Every structure is written in C-alpha cells, then in structure tokens.
Amino acid sequence: MMKSAIKVLQVGKYYHPYKGGIETFLYNLCTYLRGKVELKVLVSNTHFNTVIEDIDGVKITRAACAGIFLSTPVCPSFPKHIYSSDADIIHIHSPNPIAEISSLILREKKKVVVSYHSDIIRQRKTGFFYSPIHKSFLRSADKIIVATPNHIKSSPLLTMFGEKCKVVPYGIDLNRFEITPYIGHAISEIKRKYKEPILLFVGRLVYYKGVEYLIQAMREIDARLLIVGSGPEETMLKKLVSHFGLSDRCIFLGEVLDEYLISLYHASDILILPSVEKAEAFGIVQLEAFACKKPVISTNLSSGVSYVNKNGETGIAVEPRNPAALSGAIRKLLSNSDERRRMGGNGRRRVEGEFTVSKMGEGYMRVYEEIMR
C-alpha cells in the first residue's frame, strides 16, 4: 500500500458475521477496499465490552453496547473512537444516531461520506428527537451515497440534499455463488428432502418483511416454502402457520451457514420478497437469487426494491399486503418453467452488468478521491 493511501474509517451498526442486508453490503465493500485504502471499521458489539479483531485483513473495532434504544445500539465510546481516529474520511452508514451525533460534534476537519440506506419509517419517537440531528448531519456531509435513484425520489429528506447525492448500487461477489462439490451435493439433498417445487424467503423476520402475507398466500399453493432467518416476528409467524395448518408447506430453517444458503438459492424455483414498507430499501437477497439465475417475486414499493427487480423482466412485482396477488404470481411462474429460466437468466445478466462488488467499489473509490482533491 502506498504511503499516500486515503485513510477511511467505516462506521456502521454491526459487521460480519452479523446477518443483515447492510452488514452484507458493508462486508462486501470492505473486502473490495482492503489494500486500496487504509481501512478501519467501527461498529457496535452485541455486549457491553469492546472487542478489536481482524477479519480478512480488516481491523474491526466492536464498541461496547450499553443496550438498544428504539432499535438503535447505544455505544457510549463511539464519540471517543471517532474523535481519536486518524482517518481522512469518516464514512458513516445511516441511519445511525450516535455515530451522526459524534460526527457533528467531534469530526473537526475530517471529510464525511454518508451511505444513506433507508429513511426511518416506523420509529416515530426516534424521528421526533432524531430528525433535527439527522438533517444537520446530512447538511454537514461532503457526499451522500444511495444505492438506487428511487432512494432519492422517495425520500422527503434526501430531496433537500439532491445536489450532494450520488447513486452507487450495491454489489455482490458472483464467485461466492459458484456451485462447488459441497453445494452440488447439498442442492440434491434439499430437493430430495423437501420435494419440488421449492419457494424461498431469506431475511430477518421483522414487521416490514411481510412474511405473514406470504404465509397466507401459501394456503393456495402446493409447494414448499423454506423460510431462512430469525427475528422478533418468528413466534407469531409460526403460530400463523399452525393456525392455517401449513406446517407441511411452510418450513422455518432459522439461520443457516453461507454455503447452505447458496445451496438453497440454487435448489429453489423462486425467491419471494413480500415486503410491505420502504424500510425494505433495496433487498440484497434479490441480487443473490439473480446470481443463481432464479426469478424474484417482490412488491411494488417506492424504495430500491422495485429498481432491482424489473417487473416482467427479472421477476414479478405485486402490490404489498396482498396474499391473493402473491399466490397468483407464484402460480404463474410455477406453471411456466421457460418463463422462470428467462427471468432468472435476465437477473443474472442484470447483476453482471450493474451490481458487482467491483462496480460498487470503483464507485466508492471515485467518491473518496473526488472529495480528497
């Protein structure tokens, strides 16, 4: 690494191996940036102790977490870590109240880049106290990066700062989705165990994912729905499955290892993302399904979800909170294997053309270099 390399501190909520779309994005970004910039990462731990570790050549500081307040980790040492950083650029993944407050108060002359992942949708109490801080933070930022044009168009806040916004789509590592001997064997075992056709949901079991509407849709579908993930809605969703007598059709797999997840994508016929709020800002699982040449059924949201999945081209988009529309789309694709192959192939080409880690990383590097001139 050259001595003149830009020093970047990435500040997020959590980091790999913590599961989540933003965490996957941040890991992919850091994997690309490693060796191109002098890189450090500051995130929250899940306990009240600070841990410093090296993950794939990147120094990670997991700051002690005093608890969760309104869905946000509270890390009292964040201000100290940001103030003492020798970084040229503080790159904050927003929304992240304590990091944003720390940046406003302590950043001195450091440049600030913001990855704006989502508006705050449901936490109204958070919004009441946080909104003025959030607005001041965005005003002070040197550049705001979003993953799709829809993020800007659908956000009342971002439209105020359009001149400093730049679109850099999320990207994934396509090599990760190649079929290894283990994955090939696992695909066969999954198909043998669950029988075909196989539907797949991947994500945290939280309110905005809309999984309850997918479960209701399964009353009309003769297929297996494999649900990957965990979260606060899990108990309610399992009760709903039991209530409808769908235990043989809707199977909860919990958290799974990465290689097995890739096997599930390859073994499935369709990925379904039935989200109901624009808190689902992108849906990176759509890219993962496309990488495995699988079509996606998603919902018409004003967020980046609809930008990623092109209705009629890479999958089908239906209205949110509509079990009948979901079941209709599922039946349509299950009855036409040629259409599934066409859409899956289109999805793969879409990822190759627009959503790779290298394209994403190059976009961020251009932003860093631009603001350091």
N, C-alpha and C positions, 0 to 999 in steps of 0.2 A: 504494500500500500504506500502510495506517495505521501510525503510529509504534508503536502498541501490538501490532503483529502478533507472534504467537508465533514464536520462533526455533527452528528444528528442524534438527538435523544427522542425516541418514540415513547409517548405517554398514552397508555390505554387503561382499560379497566382490568382485563385479565389477559393471560397469554397461554399459548400451547403448553401442556396438553389439555387445558380447559376447553370444553366444547362450546362452539358458537360460531355464527357466521362471521362476526367481526374478528374473533380470535383466529379463525382460519385465514381471513384476509391479512391480518397483521403478521402472522407467521409466514405466509407466502411472500409478503412484501419484504420482511426482514431477511428471508432466505435469499432473495434477489439482491438486496442492497449490501449484504455481507461481502466485504472485500472491495466494494466500490465507494463506500463512505466509512468513516469511523463511527461505528454504530453501537448505541446502548439502548436498553429498553427499561422503562419504569412502569410497573403495573401494581395492582393490589394483590396481596396474598389472600387466602381464604381464612387465615387465622391471625391472631394478634402476635405475630413475630415476623421479623424481616428476614428474608432468605435471598442470598445472592448466588446465582448459579450460571453455568454456561450451557446453552442449548444450541447445538450445531454451530458452535463458533461465535455465538452472540451472547454478550453479557446481559443477564436479566436480573433486575432488582425487583423482588416481590415485597412491597412495603407492607408493614403490619396493618391489618384491617381491624378497626375497633367495632365494626358492625355494619349493618346495612340500613340505610335510611332512605325510604321512598325509592327502593330499587337501585340505590347507588352505594357502592362501597365507600366507607369513611376511613381515610388513611391520614392520620394526623401528621405523618412525616413527609407527605408529598411536597409541601412547600420547601422544606429543608433540602430534599433531593433535587428539586428543580432549581433552587437558588444556587446550590453548590455545583451544579453541572457546568462543565466547560464547553458544552455544545455550542456550535454556531447557530443551529436551528433546533427549536423545540417543536416537535411535530405531535400535536395533540389530537387524539381520536375522540370526537364529540358526538353526543353529549357526555360530559364528564365534569360535573360541577366543581369538585375540589381541585382538579387539575387546572380548570379555567380560572378559578379564583387565584390560585397560586401563580399562574402566568401573568394575570393582570397586576398583581401586587409586586412580584419579585423578579420578573424576567429581565429587568434593566434594558440592555441594548440588544438582546438576542432576537433573531428573526423567529417568527411564529408561523407555522403552516398548520392548517386545520383540515383534517379529514372529517367531513360532515356526513355522518352515517344515517341519521334519522332525526326528524322532528320529535319532540316529546308529545305523545298522543294522549295517554290515559292519566298520567300522574298530574292532576290539576293542582294539587297542593304544591308539588315541586315547581310547576310552572309559575305559580304566583310569586314565590320567593326567588326563583332561579331566572326568570325571564329577563329582568333588567341586567343581571350579571352576564347572562348568555349573550345578550345583544351587545353589551360593551365589549365583551371578549371578541366577538366576531368583527366588530368595528376596528379593533386594535390589530387583528391578524393581518399578516402580509399577503397570504393567499388562502383561499378556501377551496378544497378539492371535493368534488362529489363524483359518485360512480356512474350516474346517468343524467341526461338533460331533464328527465322527469323530476329529479330531486329538487332542481331549481324551480321549475314551473309549478310544482305542487306545494311549495313551502312559502307561506306568507313572510317568513323571516328572511329566507335567502334572496327573495326578490328585491329586498332592500340593499343587498350587497352583490348584485349581479356582476358588477364591473371587476370584482376580485375573485369571482368563482371560475373554476376550470374543471372540465369533465375529464376524469381518468378512470375508465371502467375497471372493476375488479378483474383479477385474472387467476387462473388455476394452473397447476403443473400437470400437463397432459401425460407426462411419463408415469405419474402416480397411478393412472388408470389402465395401464397395460395389463394383459392377462398373463400372470405368472403361473407356474405349475400349481402353487398353492391355491391361487384364485380360481384357476380352471377346475380343480377338484372341488372347491367349495361351491362353485356355481352348480355343478352336477348334484351335489348333496342337497343344496337348497331346493332345487327343482324336484328332487326325489321326495324330500320331506314335506314340502308344502303344496306340491302339485301346481300345475299351471291352470289358468293364468295367475300371475302374481302382480299385485299392486303394491306400491311402496310409498311410505311417508317417512321423511327424515327431518328431524328438527326438535327443538325444545318444546315440551308440552306446556305451552303458555297460552294465555287467552287469545292473543291475536293470530295464532296459527289456524284457528277454526276447525280443529280436528273433530269436534262434535258434529259438525255438518257432514263431514266425510263419513263418519260412523253411521249417521242416519241414512246417507246415500247407499251404504253397503246393504241395507235391507232389500234393495232391488237388484243386487249384483251377485252372481255366482262366481266368486273368485276369492283369493286370499289377499287380505290387506296386512302387510307387515309394517308395524309402527316402530320406528327406530328413534330412541330418545327418551328423556325423562324430564320431569318438571312438576310444578305445583298443580297442574290440572290432571295429573296422571290418575289419581284415585277417582275423581269424578268421571273421567273417560272410561275407566274400567267398569264402573258401575253402570254407565250408559250402555256399554257393550253387553253386559249381563242382562240389563233390563230388556234389550231388544232380542236377546237370545242369539247373539252373534259371536259367541266365544270361539266357534269353529272357523269363523271367517276373518275376524279381527284379532291379530296376534301381536302382543306387546313384547318387543325384544329388548327394551331398555337400551343402555349404552353398549356399543359394540366396538371392537378393535377396528382399526382403519382398513386392514386388508379384507376383513369380513364385510365391512361396509361396501367396499368396492365390489366384492363378490355379489352383494345384494343388488347393487345397481345393475350389474351385468345380467343377473338372473331374472330381474323383474321385466315386466312388459311396459309399465307406465309409472312415472313418478307423479305424485299428486301433491300440490301445494295449495291447500284450500284457505289461505289466509284471509282475514276479514278486516284488518286495519292497515293503514300505511306505515305502522310501526314495522311491518314487514317491508323493509326499504329496498331490498334487492333480491333476496332468495338465492344465495350462492349454490344451494343444492341443485338448482336448475342447471347451472353450468356443469356440475358433477354428473348429472344424468345425461346431459348432452355429450359429455366426454365419452360416455359409454353407449352412445347412439340410441338413447331412449327418449321418446316424446314426453312432454310435460303437460299436465292439466293444471292450470293456475287460475287465479281470479283477476277480474278487472279492477285493479287498484290504481290510484293516481301516482303511486310510487314507482321505483325502478323495476318492480316485478313484471309489469306489462311491457317494459322496454326490453327485457331479457327474453321472455317467451313471446314470440311472434305468433299471434293467433292465425291458425290455418297453415303456418309455415313450419314451425318447430313444435307445435302442440296446439292445444285448445284453451282459450280463456273464457271463463264463465262468470256470471255475477256472483259476488260473495254472499254468504249466508243462504245458499240455495241448494239444498240436497238434491232436488229433482234435476237441476241443471248439471250438477256433478255426476249423478248417475247416468244421465243422458250422454254426457261426454265420454264417460267410461265405456258405456255400451258401444258407442260409435267407434271408438278406437279398438276395443277388443274384437269387434266383428270384422275388422279390416287390417290384416297383417301387413299388406302392402303400404297402407297409409302410415302405419306405425314405423315401418322401415324408412319411408320417405321423410317423415318428420324427424326421426332420430338421426338420419344422415344429414339433414339440414342443420340440426342442432350442433352436431359435431363440427361441421364446416363453420358455423357461426362462432363457436368457441375458438377454433383455429385462427379465424380472421380478426377477432376483436377482443377476446377475453383470456389471453395467455398471461402467465406471470411475467414474461419478458416484456410484453407490450405495456403492462401495468407499471413495472419497474422503470422502464425507459421514460414513461410519462412523469413519474415522480422525480426521477433524476433531473429531467428538464426543468421542473419547477424549482428544485433546490438550487440548480446552477443559475437560474434566472434571478432569483431573489438575492443571491450572494454576489451578483455582479456589482 
